[in-house]
Each structure stands twice: as structure tokens, then as C-alpha cells.
Amino acid sequence: MRDIVAVVNLDCIGSNFLHVTETDPIGGLDLDEVIWSAAHDLGIAVKWEGPGGSDQETFLKPASLDCSYHFRWGVDAGISDAAPVRSSAMLISFPLRYSDIWYMGTSCWIHTTYDNSTSTGTLNWVEAEALEEQIKVAALTVMRVSPSVLPTDLNKGGTVNILDITVVAKAYGANPGDNRWNQAADFDKNGIINILDISRVARDYGKTL
């Protein structure tokens, strides 16, 4: 869990209106803003949704969800001490339920007897074009936050430069739990931001995507 940079949970996508749950900026990454930016660049409208609602919550609050699973089903998921992934968001689209027909003019069939691959076509509640657009938003988001793309481009500006060194410098000496802690700047994953992390950015200085 400590190695996970972000979680984008695709939940019930493929209908008309794409929503994304809001996230708090942490470790130099504001995930909902990255998703919004990806959608904007693709010409796709996105609306904000409150936190909660689906599986991204397990990554956001593993200890809390571990208790919830035990209370509801008597299951010990073994994640009470897992490191939270604070940059976790859900993508979901509306209409979502059959009852949405009364105020949206169209319905959806999530978690009903019609929630299956056959009815997506016959009842037209998952539209191929909408599904494709929303998957593109998720894919572009993942490309922009993936550490395998260019991990030292900390501000996601497309070039490793003095701004990225500044990001590391601001977190210099910080440990997990400190206000200045920035997980993305701890390149060697040793739990402290030090000269080795600054050196890692310096080595990539000038590189572009």
C-alpha cells in the first residue's frame, strides 16, 4: 500500500454524466484536479461528487473499513494497519438507478436483475460512446500520475527542472506523518526526504516527457 501513488476506482461508468469524488491535496498530488484536467483536455464534462460511495474508501481509510467489514459480515480483512492511500478517487456516471428516470428522464439498472452485459445493449443504459470517453479520462489520469512515466517530474509540468527540486527541498528532512511529508519525493522509499532524493531529481534535470 505504501508504494501506491493513487487509486482511480471506476464504478458504474458508461452513462451520460461523469462525476468524480473530491480528494484532498497531499504529497504534491491533487488527484481530483488531475482527473478534471484530463477530462477538460479531452473535452469531457465532469462534475464533483462528495467523498465516499465505493471501493476507493478501502484505500482511503483501511482501518475504518476493516472495522466496518468485521461489523457487517464478521470478516477480518487484515488491513487495519495498512498505509492509507490518500489520493484515491471514484469515477462514476449518472443516471445510476431506475428511479433516476423520474428526475433525469432516463434510467439505469445498477444492482438490479438487469445489471448484466446483455441488458446494457437491450436497455441502452451503458452507452458505448460515453463508456469510451470516461475510460479515456481514467487512462489519461493514470498516465499523468504514474511514477513510471517520469517520477522526478513532481509538479507534472512535463520537464524536470528547478521547480521539481524545490518540491523536494520543501519536504527536506520530513518523515511520514510530518506536515511537510511528501511521499512522491521519497524516491528510495526509506521514510525520509534527504540529499539522496534531491540527487535523484538532479540526475533527471532537463528531461522531458
N, C-alpha and C positions, 0 to 999 in steps of 0.2 A: 504493500500500500504506500510506503514512503517513496517509492520510485514512480508512482503515478502522478503525472503532471496535472491532468484534468480528466473529467468524465463528462461525456455528452451522451445522455440517455435518450434514445429515440423511442418515444412512446406513442403509439396510435397516430402516426403521421399519415398523410396522404389525402386529407380533405382540405377544405377551402382556406382556412385561416390558420397561419402558423404562429404559435406562441412559444416563448422561451422563459424559463424561470429566472428570476433575478439572482445574481450572486454578488457577494462582497469582494471587492478588490483585495487580493492577498498575494504576497510573493511576487509582486510586479505583474500579475496577470488578473485582468478583469474579464472573466470568461463571457459573461452575457454581452459585454461590449464587443468582444471579438466575434461572437455569433451575429450580433446586429450588423457589424461592419461587413461580414461575409455576405449576409443577406442583401445589404444595401448595394454592395458591389455587383451582385447578381441580379439586381432589380426586383428582389422579392420582399414583400412587406412582412414585417414581424411585429407582434405585439408582446408586451411584457406580461408575465404571469407571476403570481406570488410564489414563494418557496413552498416546497412540499409536493405531495401528489404522486410520487412514484419511486423507482428504484435508485435514483441518484441520492436519495436521502440516506441509503445504507452507507454510501461513501462519505457523505457529509457528516453524519452522526452515527458512526458504527456502534458506539457503546449504548446509545439510546435505543437504536433499532434492535440490538441484541436483547435488551430487556423486553422490548415490545414483542419480539418473536417468541420469547420464553413465556410471556404472559398470555399470548393469544393461542399458541399451539404447543407449548411445552417443549420447544426446540431450543437447544443451546447451539447457536451458530458459531461460537468461539471467536467472536470479533470484538469483544468488549474492550480489548486493549489494542485494537488496530489503529493505525495512524489515520486520522481523518483526511480526506481529500477535499479541501475547502472549495476548490474550483470545480464544482460539479453542478451541471445544469440539465434540465429536461427540455427536449423539443417535443411539442405536442400540437395537434391541429384540431380545429373545430369546423363543423359540428362533430360531436363526440358520441352523443346518445340519441336514442329515438325521440326522447322528449324535446330535443332541440328544435324539432320541426315547428313547435308552437311559437317560437320567437325568432328563429332564423330562417324559417321557410323550407328547410331541408333537414334531413335526419341522418343519423349514423347508427351503427349497430354494435358498438364495442360491448363485450361481455354479455352478449345475448346468444340465443341459439343460432342467430345469423352471423355470428362472428367467425367467419371461415373464408377460405380462399375462393370458394365458388360464389358466395354471395357478394364478394367485393365487385364482381363483374355484373351479376344479375341485378343487384340493388344499387350499384353505382355509388357506394359510399366511400370507396377509395378510388380517387381519380389518378390515372397513370401520370398525367402531366404534373399534378400537384405533388405526387409522391416523388417524382424525379427532381423537381425543383427543391423540395425540402431535404432530400438526400444530398443534393449539391451543396446546400448550406452547411450541412453537417460535415461533409468531406472537406470543404474549404476551411472550415473552422479547425478541424483536426490537423490539416497541413500547417496552419498558422501557429498552433500551439505545440506541435510535436517537437520534442528535443532532438529528434533525429534529423530535422531539417537543417537547422543551424543553431545549436543550443546557446552559443555565445552572443547571438543577436537578441539580447534580453528585452529590448524595447520594441522588438518586432518591426524595426524600421527598414529591414531589408539589407542593411550593411552593418558590419561590426565596426564601431567607432568609439569615440570618447564618451558618448552618451551611455554606452553599454558598460564601459569601465566605471563610470560614475555610479551606475546602479549597484555594482559590486562594492564600490567604495563606501556607499551609504550604509551597506549592511556589514561592513568590515568589523570583525570581532564578535559578531552576533551568533548566538546559539538558538536552536529551536525553542520557541516559547518567548523569546525576546521580541519587543515591539519592532525592532529593525530586522528581524529574521526574514530572509528571502530564500526560499527553498530552491528556486531556479538558479540562484547564484552559487549554490554549494555544489560545484561541478564534480568533486571527488566523493561526495556523499559521506563526509566524515563528521558532519554535525557542527561545523564551524566555518565561518567565512574568513579566509585568511589570504596571504600573499599568493598561495598556490592557485586560488580561484581567480585572482586578478591576472596572474600569469597566463591562465588558460584563455582569458579574453584577449590579452595582448598577443598571444600566439596566432589568433584568428583575425587580428586587426586588419581592416581593409577588405575582408572577404564579403562577398555579396551573394544573395540567393540566385 
